[in-house]
Amino acid sequence: MEKKYELIVYGATGFTGQLCGKYLNKNYSDLTWAIAGRNKDKLEKVKADLNLSCDVIIADGGDLDALRVLAGQTKVVLSTAGPFARYGSLLVQACVEEGAHYTDITGENHWVRGLIEKHHEEAASKGIRIIPSCGYDSIPSDIGAFFTVSQFDKPVKRIDVYQEALGTASGGTTETMFSMGKLTKEMRDPFVLNPKGTVSAEQRENSKDGFQIEKIEALEGWSGMGLMAVANTRVVRRSAALMEQNQKPYGNNFSFGEHGLFQTKRLARIASYGLLTAFIVISTPIKYLVRPFLLKPGEGPSQEMQDKGWFRSTFVAQAEDGEIKICSLYGSGDPGYKSTSKLVCESALTLAKAEDLPGGNEYGGVLTSAVGLGDALINRLKNAEIEFKVIK
């Protein structure tokens, strides 16, 4: 069925939603698109402030009928309206029912687990691609691991990614982290997003959460805790499992780890134990004392901070025969906001415009960027000045 729009940005009045509007307006003047949310006045103000030449659609996240009308008009929905466990479930349902592809910027794996259980089979049967986690969580880790594996012509045994970044957190991200609270035993499972029966004892042994502060000789730095490792590792492991189901395995008993990378041992210690303390605070009632001092939803870093920010993801991969390769991704711009808006917009545009998506037109399900977008996304990201490099 012909759709009126190629793309609708849902949650366009939020901080990241507005960045997506700016990005699309600046770079894709030929795009047929709309912005959407629950408040008409705020949407019209965003449209005027950003000088957008797109339509405005009103749909509350709790109004399934309105969301069905929205999804029925577009090829792709791009959502920035988090926390997604609070605002996103009916929107995804509407997309599956009305035949719209979907992508977002969530890092809420507990919510994605629910999407898999509710929608994977139906989306797969309809050829609808539901692809969460297409911002800084978890594109660099996921598409970077996919890119690294593609540099080998042999099975890969393990990849470790070492993350470096300069950026700040917006009010929306803070609200999401506070809303998640204490992780349940299920959510602490390193393979929570995997299909049943796709995890070996060896993979479990090599995929435990935690961090070590140690010298990484190949990278001239020190490893420590990765800020979003708990979110990103689950996504990459789902990719590896789905690739194996699609007869394109990364490698036998493939394992993946994620770490922070720091210039000195002292910095690695300070950052790692600081993060550990922050996670403890978020999972206890102390968080209610801290929350008033942090940014509120809709707030975020200044333009200067957005422009100064950057991220680098360096992948150290070992093939089953022992060969080592090192690859990297680099992007300029605050990773959580300026880079995230670029990453999710290019993911949505890949769904809207690419004619060479992995698996063909009939392939669908609750997927990942590596499985559902693959090389088509890599090509768009390269054109959008995300650097992919083979270092060694």
Buried (B, 14 or more C-beta within 10 A) or exposed (E): EEBEBBBBBBBBBBBBBBBBBBBBBEBBEEBBBBBBBBEEEBBEEBBEEBEBEBBBBBBBBEBBEBBBBBBBBBBBBBBBBBBBBBBBBBBBBBBBBBBBBBBBBBBBBBBBBBBBEBBBEBBBEBBBBBBBBBBBBBBBBBBBBBBBBBBBEEBBBBBBBBBBBBBBBBBBBBBBBBBBEEBEEEBEBBBBBBBEEBBEEEBEEBBEEEBEBEEBEEBEBBBBBBBBBBBBBBBBBBBBBBBBEEEEBBBEBBBBBBBBBBEEBEBBBEBBBEBEEBBEBBEEEEBEEEBEEBBEBBBBBEEEBBEBBBBBBBBBBBBBEEEEBBBBBBBBBBBBBBBBBBBBBBBBBBBBBBEEBBBEEEBBBBBBBBBBBBBBBBBBBEEBEBEBEEEE
